[in-house]
Amino acid sequence: MWQQVYDPLGNAFLSTVLAAVPVVVMLVGLGFLHWKAHIAAGAGLLAALAVAIVVYGMPVLLAANAALLGGLTGLLPIGWIVLNIIFLHQLTEKNGSFKILQDSIAGITQDRRLQLLLIAFSFGAFFEGAAGFGTPVAVTAAILIGLRFSPLAASGLSLIANTAPVAFGALGTPVITLAKVHGYDVMALSAMIGRQLPFFSLLVPFWLIWAFAGRKAMWEIWPAVLVSGLSFAVPQFLVSNYIGPELVDVIAAVISMAALVGFLRIWQPRTLWTTVSLRGHADQDEATAAAVTPTAHSRADLIRAWTPWAILTFFVFVWGLPPVKGFWNALFAPAIPLAGLHNLVEKMPPVVLHPTKEGAIYTFALLSATGTGIFVAAIVGGLAMRYRASQLLSEFGRTIYLVRYSLLTIILMLALGTVTRFSGTDTTLGLAFANTGVLYPFFGTLMGWIGVALTGSDTASNVLFGGMQRVAAEQLGLSANLMGAANSSGGVMGKMIDAQSIVVASTATGWFHHEGDILRYVFFHSLALACLVGCLITLQAYVWPFTMLVVR
């Protein structure tokens, strides 16, 4: 048994600096030294192993097995999702149906700002609610690049849009897991998050269009932006407070899409925005992009073009339902305790109330994985597009080759995150935020942001820091529900800078080896939005009437 130590040097500042080294190595390599993503991830992993073994005293075998567990998790479920969504996208592009789909979206509106609202925010939120784990960014970035958005715009804006829905993603998994693991009341937690994120569900669509086109261009379409955000925020509040966390995003996204499409039937902006690059980033031939005009297609052609994506939507939603997951898991989902790691690492106070063994069980839930639902959807969609079985097999092989480095990067990123979790280095970073006294509501929110940025998952961040948030809140006389919710609400803003999401975006857009460009672009947006969430949590902790929103 090896017990985690959170201040191995006996100096909190120095221990925190060394704990940050793996993340700094990866981010500097990716964002400033322009290393390829798998190289930066590999360097970060080596740094994490060195810090864990040399500084924290973690046994070599434990550290190696933690990296193995993370790598397996990166391959399934995350990598499996990326592979299969790109597989489907390749099929639709190859037979020309994706071009028809583009024309049909442009038929709703040719204005790029409005297309962005409809696809990146509303449609992406549906996939976040139904599946999560990288699916929304993969789908929306692929569609946007198909609509001739520049690679940076398609990648960066998909990441910015995939924030406010994340806490209730994958049918409420982050909220349910936080409540289950750390003893919160699930409805109280759902309600508290539902009194924080709707503010940002209203803000993010404005932020998204501002980031894309600038303030003036944003105000030109403010009625549509308001409709998009408000029609999502209100259902998000109502469902989370009065029904539960499972269907928050799904219901809110469907209402938002319907409201925006309906509104665009009676309102269109005076000025048509055809630019596809980010403001100040002319990284694509504007003339070519602006020259794309929608072609009229027959109803039969439109139905054929949308069929693969309708099939995808159906399978992703059904695959995410608990009874369906339970059925597949009952058939085949071996839980494999990782010998040499399982229950051999012990978390210590103040992170937990009592020493707690860390389980290391890899569940090979291939049948119930979201990626498998996407794979089945791709096969069914491919057959509907009249591909032969041999053609599907050949295209799947080509897709594996296409995304090989992206899969390797995801494996290395998850290995890095798992080593930091089992070694306790990420907890050292969290404790640095926890020691901020009266400012804890703000910095506790940033703890959630750091957690998602490190692990790539709001669920994982809630597991990592949810107990610490509860203990710290009770010591400071704050509502435990407030700070538990803050961990999740703040965490969603870290989703756009976590390495696996950036790799998913670069892969979906075919913009390989530009992960550093994407990171540099989204980092400001991520930090600024996280700080705004922290300000809201601070107001809810201390300032009336915001304190009236707190669920005790």
C-alpha positions in Angstrom: 0.0 0.0 0.0 1.3 3.4 -1.0 -0.2 6.5 0.6 -0.3 9.8 -1.4 1.7 12.7 0.0 0.5 16.2 -1.2 3.5 18.2 0.1 6.5 15.9 -0.6 9.0 18.7 -0.2 7.6 20.1 3.0 7.1 23.4 1.2 3.6 23.9 -0.3 4.9 26.4 -2.9 7.7 24.3 -4.2 5.6 21.2 -4.2 2.9 23.0 -6.2 5.5 24.2 -8.7 6.8 20.7 -9.3 3.3 19.3 -9.5 2.6 21.6 -12.3 5.7 20.6 -14.3 4.0 17.8 -16.4 1.2 20.1 -17.5 3.5 23.0 -18.2 5.8 20.7 -20.3 2.8 19.6 -22.4 1.2 23.0 -22.8 4.4 24.8 -23.6 5.5 22.2 -26.1 2.1 22.2 -27.7 1.3 25.9 -27.6 4.7 27.7 -27.9 7.3 25.2 -29.1 5.0 24.0 -31.9 5.6 20.3 -31.1 3.3 17.8 -32.7 0.6 16.8 -30.3 1.8 13.3 -29.7 5.3 14.5 -29.1 4.0 17.1 -26.5 1.8 14.5 -24.9 4.7 12.0 -24.7 7.0 14.6 -23.1 4.3 15.5 -20.6 3.8 11.9 -19.7 7.5 11.4 -19.2 7.6 14.5 -16.9 4.6 13.2 -15.0 6.3 9.8 -14.4 9.5 11.5 -13.3 7.8 13.8 -10.8 5.6 11.0 -9.5 8.5 8.6 -9.0 11.4 11.0 -8.0 9.5 13.7 -6.1 6.4 12.0 -4.7 8.1 8.6 -4.1 5.5 6.7 -6.1 6.8 3.1 -6.8 7.8 2.6 -10.4 5.4 -0.2 -11.0 2.4 1.7 -9.7 3.3 4.7 -11.9 3.7 2.5 -15.0 0.4 0.7 -14.3 -1.4 4.1 -13.9 -0.1 5.1 -17.3 -1.3 1.8 -18.7 -4.8 2.3 -17.2 -5.0 5.8 -18.7 -3.8 4.7 -22.1 -6.5 2.0 -22.2 -9.1 4.6 -21.2 -7.9 6.9 -23.9 -8.4 4.1 -26.5 -11.9 3.1 -25.2 -14.1 5.1 -24.9 -12.5 8.4 -26.2 -10.5 7.2 -29.2 -13.2 4.8 -30.2 -15.6 7.8 -30.5 -13.2 9.9 -32.6 -12.4 7.0 -35.0 -16.0 6.2 -35.7 -17.3 9.7 -36.1 -14.6 10.4 -38.6 -15.5 7.1 -40.3 -19.1 8.3 -40.8 -17.9 11.7 -42.0 -15.6 10.1 -44.6 -18.5 8.0 -45.9 -20.8 11.0 -46.3 -18.1 13.0 -48.0 -17.1 10.3 -50.4 -20.6 9.7 -51.8 -21.5 13.4 -52.0 -24.3 13.4 -49.5 -22.4 15.7 -47.2 -22.4 18.4 -49.8 -26.2 18.1 -50.0 -26.4 18.4 -46.3 -24.3 21.6 -46.4 -26.7 23.1 -49.0 -29.7 22.2 -46.9 -28.2 24.0 -43.8 -27.3 27.0 -46.0 -31.0 26.9 -47.2 -32.1 27.7 -43.6 -29.6 30.6 -43.6 -26.5 31.5 -45.6 -25.3 33.7 -42.8 -22.3 32.1 -41.2 -23.0 33.5 -37.7 -26.5 31.9 -37.7 -25.1 28.6 -39.0 -22.7 28.7 -36.2 -25.4 29.1 -33.6 -27.5 26.3 -35.1 -24.7 23.8 -35.4 -22.0 24.5 -32.8 -24.3 25.6 -30.0 -27.7 24.0 -30.3 -26.9 20.9 -32.3 -23.7 20.3 -30.4 -25.6 20.6 -27.1 -27.8 17.8 -28.2 -24.9 15.5 -28.8 -23.3 16.6 -25.5 -26.5 15.6 -23.7 -26.9 12.3 -25.5 -23.3 11.1 -25.5 -20.6 13.6 -24.3 -17.0 12.4 -24.2 -15.9 14.3 -27.3 -18.9 13.5 -29.6 -20.3 17.0 -29.9 -17.0 18.6 -30.9 -16.3 15.8 -33.4 -19.7 16.1 -35.0 -20.0 19.9 -35.1 -16.4 20.6 -36.2 -16.8 18.1 -39.0 -20.0 19.8 -40.2 -18.5 23.3 -40.0 -15.4 22.3 -41.9 -17.7 20.8 -44.5 -19.5 24.1 -44.7 -16.1 25.7 -45.6 -15.4 27.3 -42.3 -11.7 27.7 -41.8 -10.0 25.0 -39.8 -9.3 27.3 -36.9 -12.8 28.6 -36.8 -14.4 25.2 -37.1 -12.1 23.8 -34.3 -12.0 26.7 -31.9 -15.6 27.7 -32.1 -16.9 24.2 -31.7 -14.8 24.0 -28.5 -16.1 27.4 -27.2 -19.7 26.3 -27.9 -19.3 23.0 -26.1 -19.1 24.5 -22.6 -22.5 25.4 -20.9 -24.0 22.0 -21.7 -21.1 19.9 -20.4 -22.1 19.6 -16.7 -25.3 17.7 -17.8 -23.6 15.8 -20.6 -24.0 12.1 -21.3 -27.4 12.0 -19.7 -26.3 13.8 -16.6 -23.3 11.6 -15.9 -21.1 14.3 -14.3 -23.8 15.3 -11.8 -24.9 11.8 -11.0 -21.3 10.7 -10.5 -20.5 13.6 -8.2 -23.5 12.9 -6.1 -22.9 9.2 -5.9 -19.1 9.3 -5.2 -19.1 12.1 -2.7 -22.5 11.8 -1.0 -24.3 14.9 -2.3 -28.1 14.8 -2.9 -28.4 14.4 -6.6 -31.5 16.7 -7.0 -30.0 19.4 -4.8 -26.8 19.3 -6.8 -28.7 19.3 -10.1 -30.8 22.3 -9.0 -27.7 24.2 -7.8 -25.9 23.7 -11.1 -29.1 24.7 -12.8 -29.0 28.0 -11.0 -25.5 28.7 -12.2 -25.1 27.5 -15.8 -28.2 29.1 -17.4 -26.5 32.5 -17.0 -23.7 31.1 -19.2 -26.1 29.4 -21.6 -27.4 32.8 -22.3 -23.9 34.4 -22.4 -22.1 31.8 -24.5 -24.0 32.3 -27.8 -23.2 36.0 -27.6 -19.5 35.2 -26.7 -19.4 32.6 -29.6 -20.5 35.1 -32.2 -18.3 37.9 -30.8 -15.3 35.5 -30.9 -16.1 34.7 -34.5 -17.1 37.9 -36.1 -16.6 40.8 -33.6 -18.8 42.9 -31.4 -20.5 44.9 -34.3 -21.3 41.8 -36.3 -22.7 40.1 -33.1 -25.1 43.0 -32.4 -26.4 42.7 -36.0 -27.9 39.4 -35.1 -28.6 39.9 -31.4 -32.3 38.8 -31.7 -31.3 35.4 -33.1 -28.5 35.0 -30.5 -31.0 35.9 -27.7 -33.5 33.3 -29.0 -30.8 30.6 -29.2 -29.5 31.2 -25.7 -32.7 32.0 -23.9 -34.5 29.0 -25.4 -31.7 26.8 -24.0 -31.2 28.5 -20.7 -34.9 28.4 -19.5 -35.4 24.7 -20.2 -32.0 24.0 -18.6 -33.1 25.7 -15.4 -36.5 24.1 -15.3 -35.5 20.6 -16.1 -32.5 20.6 -13.8 -34.5 22.0 -10.9 -37.8 20.1 -11.2 -37.1 16.9 -13.2 -33.4 15.9 -12.7 -30.0 15.9 -14.5 -30.5 13.1 -17.0 -32.4 14.9 -19.9 -31.4 18.5 -19.2 -29.3 19.0 -22.3 -31.4 16.9 -24.7 -34.6 18.7 -23.9 -33.0 22.2 -23.9 -31.1 21.5 -27.2 -34.2 20.3 -29.0 -36.1 23.4 -27.9 -33.2 25.7 -28.8 -32.9 24.2 -32.3 -36.6 24.4 -32.9 -36.9 27.9 -31.6 -34.0 29.2 -33.7 -35.1 27.5 -36.9 -38.7 28.8 -36.3 -37.4 32.3 -35.6 -35.3 32.3 -38.8 -38.4 31.7 -40.9 -39.7 35.1 -39.9 -36.4 37.0 -39.3 -33.1 37.3 -41.2 -30.3 39.8 -40.7 -30.0 42.8 -43.0 -26.4 42.1 -43.7 -25.4 38.6 -44.9 -22.2 37.4 -43.2 -20.3 35.1 -45.5 -16.8 35.2 -44.0 -15.6 31.8 -42.7 -12.4 32.8 -40.9 -12.2 34.1 -37.4 -12.0 37.8 -37.1 -8.3 38.7 -37.6 -7.4 35.2 -38.8 -7.4 35.1 -42.6 -6.4 31.4 -42.6 -8.5 30.3 -45.6 -9.3 31.6 -49.0 -12.1 34.0 -48.3 -13.1 34.4 -51.9 -13.6 30.6 -52.3 -15.6 30.3 -49.2 -17.8 33.3 -49.9 -18.5 32.0 -53.4 -20.3 28.9 -52.1 -24.0 29.2 -52.6 -26.6 26.6 -51.8 -27.9 24.4 -54.6 -31.5 23.4 -54.7 -32.0 19.6 -54.2 -35.0 17.4 -54.5 -36.7 16.2 -51.3 -35.5 12.7 -52.0 -31.9 13.9 -52.2 -32.3 15.8 -48.9 -33.7 12.8 -47.2 -30.8 10.7 -48.4 -28.3 13.3 -47.2 -29.8 13.7 -43.8 -30.4 10.0 -43.2 -26.9 9.1 -42.0 -27.0 11.9 -39.5 -30.5 11.1 -38.4 -29.4 7.5 -37.9 -26.4 8.8 -35.9 -28.7 10.9 -33.7 -31.0 8.0 -33.1 -28.2 5.5 -32.2 -26.3 7.9 -30.0 -29.4 8.8 -28.0 -30.6 5.2 -27.7 -27.1 3.9 -26.8 -26.9 6.4 -24.0 -30.1 5.3 -22.3 -29.4 3.6 -19.0 -31.6 0.5 -19.8 -29.8 0.0 -23.1 -26.3 0.5 -21.5 -27.4 -2.0 -18.8 -28.5 -4.5 -21.4 -25.2 -4.4 -23.3 -23.2 -4.4 -20.1 -25.0 -7.5 -19.0 -24.0 -9.3 -22.2 -20.3 -8.2 -22.2 -18.5 -5.7 -20.0 -15.7 -7.4 -18.1 -14.4 -5.4 -15.2 -10.7 -6.0 -15.0 -8.8 -5.0 -11.8 -5.4 -3.8 -12.9 -3.0 -6.0 -10.9 -0.2 -3.9 -9.4 -2.4 -0.8 -9.0 -5.9 -1.7 -7.9 -6.4 -0.7 -4.2 -2.7 -0.2 -3.8 -2.8 3.6 -3.7 -4.5 5.4 -0.8 -5.9 8.9 -0.8 -5.4 10.8 2.4 -7.0 13.7 4.3 -7.8 16.5 3.7 -8.8 15.4 0.3 -11.0 12.7 1.9 -12.3 12.4 5.5 -10.6 9.0 6.0 -7.8 7.2 4.1 -9.5 5.7 1.0 -8.2 3.1 -1.4 -8.1 4.1 -5.1 -9.7 1.5 -7.3 -8.1 0.7 -10.7 -10.6 -1.3 -12.6 -10.7 -1.1 -16.4 -14.2 -1.9 -17.7 -14.0 -3.2 -21.2 -17.5 -2.0 -22.0 -17.1 -2.2 -25.8 -20.8 -3.0 -26.5 -22.2 -0.2 -24.4 -19.6 2.4 -25.4 -20.9 5.5 -27.2 -18.3 4.8 -29.9 -19.9 1.5 -30.7 -23.3 3.2 -31.1 -21.6 5.6 -33.6 -19.9 2.6 -35.3 -23.2 0.8 -35.8 -24.8 4.1 -37.0 -21.9 4.5 -39.5 -22.4 0.9 -40.8 -26.2 1.3 -41.1 -25.8 4.8 -42.6 -23.2 3.4 -45.0 -25.5 0.6 -46.2 -28.3 3.2 -46.6 -25.9 5.2 -48.8 -25.4 1.9 -50.8 -21.9 1.1 -49.9 -20.9 -2.5 -50.2 -19.5 -4.4 -47.1 -16.1 -4.6 -48.7 -16.1 -0.8 -49.4 -17.1 -0.1 -45.7 -14.3 -2.3 -44.5 -11.8 -0.6 -46.8 -12.9 2.9 -45.8 -12.7 1.9 -42.1 -9.1 0.8 -42.6 -8.3 4.1 -44.3 -9.9 6.0 -41.4 -7.7 4.2 -38.9 -4.6 5.2 -40.8 -5.9 8.8 -41.1 -6.4 9.3 -37.4 -3.5 7.1 -36.2 -1.5 10.0 -34.6 -4.7 11.5 -33.1 -5.4 8.1 -31.4 -1.8 7.9 -30.1 -2.1 11.5 -28.7 -5.3 10.7 -26.9 -3.8 7.6 -25.4 -0.8 9.5 -24.2 -2.9 12.4 -22.8 -5.1 10.1 -20.8 -2.0 8.2 -19.5 -0.6 11.6 -18.3 -3.8 12.5 -16.6 -4.1 9.2 -14.9 -0.5 9.3 -13.6 -1.2 12.7 -12.1 -4.3 11.4 -10.4 -2.8 8.3 -8.9 0.4 10.1 -7.8 -1.5 12.9 -6.2 0.2 15.7 -8.1 -3.1 17.1 -9.4 -4.4 17.1 -5.8 -1.4 19.2 -4.8 -2.6 21.7 -7.4 -6.1 21.5 -6.0 -5.0 22.1 -2.4 -3.2 25.3 -3.6 -6.6 26.6 -4.6 -8.3 25.3 -1.4 -6.0 27.4 0.8 -7.5 30.8 -0.3 -9.8 31.4 2.6 -12.6 34.0 1.9 -11.7 33.9 -1.8 -12.3 30.2 -1.9 -15.6 30.4 -3.9 -13.7 32.0 -6.7 -10.6 29.8 -6.6 -12.6 26.6 -5.8 -14.4 27.2 -9.1 -11.0 27.4 -10.8 -10.1 24.1 -9.2 -12.9 22.6 -11.2 -11.5 24.3 -14.3 -8.1 22.9 -13.7 -9.6 19.5 -13.1 -11.3 19.3 -16.5 -8.3 20.8 -18.2 -6.1 18.1 -16.8 -8.4 15.1 -17.1 -10.5 16.1 -20.1 -13.7 15.2 -18.3 -16.1 17.1 -16.1 -17.0 13.7 -14.6 -13.4 12.9 -13.8 -12.9 16.4 -12.3 -15.9 15.9 -10.1 -14.5 12.6 -8.9 -11.1 14.1 -8.3 -12.1 17.3 -6.4 -15.7 16.8 -5.4 -14.8 15.5 -1.9 -12.3 18.3 -1.4 -14.9 20.9 -2.3 -17.3 19.5 0.3 -14.7 19.4 3.1 -13.4 23.0 2.3 -17.0 24.4 2.1 -18.0 22.9 5.4 -14.8 24.3 7.1 -15.5 27.8 5.7 -19.2 27.7 6.5 -20.3 27.7 2.9 -22.9 25.5 1.3 -21.5 22.2 0.2 -24.0 22.1 -2.7 -22.7 25.5 -3.8 -19.1 24.4 -4.1 -19.8 20.9 -5.4 -21.9 22.6 -8.2 -19.1 25.2 -8.7 -16.6 22.4 -9.4 -18.8 21.2 -12.2 -19.9 24.6 -13.5 -16.3 26.0 -13.4 -15.1 22.7 -14.9 -17.1 23.1 -18.1 -15.0 26.1 -19.2 -11.9 23.9 -19.0 -13.3 21.6 -21.5 -12.2 23.7 -24.4 -8.5 23.6 -23.4 -8.2 20.0 -22.4 -5.8 18.2 -24.7 -8.1 15.4 -25.8 -10.8 17.8 -26.9 -8.3 19.8 -28.9 -7.1 16.6 -30.6 -10.7 15.6 -31.4 -11.3 19.0 -33.0 -8.1 18.9 -35.0 -8.9 15.4 -36.2 -12.5 16.2 -37.1 -11.4 19.1 -39.2 -8.4 17.3 -40.8 -6.2 20.1 -39.4 -3.5 17.7 -38.1 -0.5 19.0 -36.2 -2.1 22.4 -35.5 -3.3 21.6 -32.0 -1.0 24.3 -30.6 -2.7 26.9 -32.8 -6.1 25.8 -31.5 -4.9 25.9 -27.9 -3.5 29.4 -28.2 -6.7 30.6 -29.6 -9.1 29.1 -27.1 -7.0 29.6 -23.9 -8.1 33.2 -23.3 -11.8 32.3 -23.8 -11.5 29.4 -21.4 -9.8 31.4 -18.7 -12.0 34.4 -19.0 -15.2 32.4 -18.9 -13.9 30.4 -15.9 -13.2 33.6 -14.0 -16.7 34.8 -14.8 -18.2 31.6 -13.4 -15.9 32.1 -10.3 -17.3 35.6 -9.9 -20.9 34.3 -10.0 -20.1 31.6 -7.4 -18.6 34.3 -5.2 -21.7 36.4 -5.5 -23.9 33.4 -4.7 -21.7 32.7 -1.6 -21.8 36.2 -0.1 -24.0 38.8 -1.9 -27.8 39.1 -1.7 -29.9 38.5 -3.8 -27.6 35.9 -5.4 -27.5 34.1 -2.0 -31.2 33.4 -2.5 -30.3 31.0 -5.3 -28.2 28.7 -3.1 -29.5 25.2 -2.4 -28.7 24.4 1.2 
